[in-house]
Each structure stands twice: as structure tokens, then as C-alpha cells.
Amino acid sequence: MKNIIAILIIIALTACNSTKKVGNQSLYQKLDYKQIDEQYDSFSQKKILVSNKEGIQLKKGAVILLITSDRKLGKMEIVSVNPDENYKITFNYTIYNNDGSIISSKDNYGLRGTWVYDFDKESDEATSSDKDIWNSREDDFTTYLYAENEVNMYLIPQ
């Protein structure tokens, strides 16, 4: 079953335009807890390239699946990356309980460059022991979104 879901997601992605629409919904909107859980074996990325000398690489509509430091599954949808604001990443996200109910969900959250975020506490004041992601500036052009602590991510191929 996992392989069928993975194949369907890949087919949907290749058939979609840059806004990642699947029918009347974006891929982000369409993904539920069960589908995210079925992709869990793919969660291995510790960093995702946001920008480099060629420009913004993490495009609008990109979907990232994740597991938080409290071991909760979630999803993120990139809304924008703003190089004029230190590569601030704006995204939508949803975090789920283990029964599939939603713990938290936010639209258009802006994560400043060089800042961290803790999805479990819904806070950018996260301590080093519980932050989930870090928007890290490496140099004038290179920015990565790092998974921190026990967090794993999966950027669905675009």
C-alpha cells in the first residue's frame, strides 16, 4: 500500500503545475495523517536547500513532510522565500496527534533567517533541546532548512 501511495503522489506531482494543485486542492491540502504516515520511511533529510548562487531553490508550493521532536507527524507547504528579509521562509503547516487529529495548524507563518521553530510548542523561542527546524544562512547566497534534534523531514520531489 505504501508503494501505491508513493507512486500516486509522484504521479500527482509530475502532473501538477507550480502551485501543486491536485483537483481543486493543493497537494498540501490533500495529504492527510495516514498518507504522511505511509511516507515515514522516506523521512531522512536533515537539511533542505533553500537558496544558493542560482537563486531560490525551495519554490512556492513545495511540500515537506516531517516528524517533530515530540514524535508527531506533520506537513509544511512553502508559501514564499524572501531574500530581501534575510531569506525569511513563509509556510503553512499542520501537526497531527497519533490518532490523526490535528494538534496545530497555521497559515502564512514567517520563519526569519537564522531562526529556529518548535512545532510542538508553536514557538520561535525554542531552546536547543526542543527546536525542530532551523532556517540557517551559510553565506551571502546559501540557506538551508535544517532538521534539529530528532526531527526528520522529506521534501516531496517537485
Secondary structure, DSSP 4 states (H G I P E B T S, - for coil): -HHHHHHHHHHHHHHS-TT-EETTEEHHHH--HHHHHHTGGG--BSEEEEEETTEE-S-TT-EEEEE-TTS-EEEEEEEEEEGGGTSEEEEEEEEE-TTS-EEEEEEEEEE-TTEEEBTTTTBS---TTT--EEEEE-SSS-EEEEE-TT-EEEE---
